[in-house]
């Protein structure tokens, strides 16, 4: 019976004997207490290796009392479990030394079983707060942080000396670092594997950081968005790299420019007291951004602000056409906008840039300046259409980081956050 309990606790130490299992209140909580003793046999002294005392010819190692320690185990059926372990103490007659028996499942001077540490480690990979982990394992939050810190030495960034041939770079808000509110993140563009997270995104810091890599020449592509100035890294640290502007950000930039213009038109219609037209244009904005290939030309139905008894049933194409009827300027801009996005989707970079360079004069001034801004990233956008790399995987990773930050109510320590992000991505291998 007592041997079965050992099996259930997953302890294979043959020197451990279970004496009793009790249930008692501990710190106000009902707790299972397992009484056990640990008495390994020593034929010789581990310090001086004598088996017999040279003077008296008696056995060198003798038992010398016990030391009781309370070891926390993982809870059993939702009830906390502790082991009151009586560790045998020994005395050597030859060298006059004392020592205590040590068990494999708990480190010296430690009162938490390795089983609990394994559980904490597994939970640290999940997107949950440190406080929740502490309460699930019946340990203090300091213990959880200590386990987290113990994995730091296994961080792959400690021994990494090479960069991938496609490097994705981005930033995310961290609030943990003193020098910068934004943290820098980079990953392998082919596999999506995280490369590193840095506390600052400042250019000089990044240049200094990347200079320590010896294979900087092997970086062929640097994928980034248009918001940040990471393309300046290319001449300074990646001489062979080509810039790729993330293609989702190009589309986003175009969409945003068109939406700003539409909002302007809505305001204009309101000023002209055409509130009903303005409302229709406002509530159906999504349809104007829709790819023209996907517009349904045949199904008749009722639409928002074009309700059925008052209006006839319309197809999606007819409804969009009605919206564009409200303003000739909007219809014109709609044409230009869609020709541009279609050329971009077709990856026809010649057509795309030709259109951008010859924008008609009738276009709204703000809209034109906004989209002409893309011309300053010509090289990067052209590469985005030629090569298959984008920042999609990195953006997905950023979303996970955001979730982790939210459930943890922010991080005080940048290092802890970094370790947890690596744990979350299963990149810390402890061997
Ligand atoms: Zn000895």
Boltz pocket constraint, residues with backbone or C-beta under 6 A from the ligand:
constraints:
  - pocket:
      binder: B
      contacts: [[A, 45], [A, 46], [A, 47], [A, 48], [A, 49], [A, 50], [A, 60], [A, 92], [A, 93], [A, 94], [A, 95], [A, 96], [A, 97]]
      max_distance: 6.0
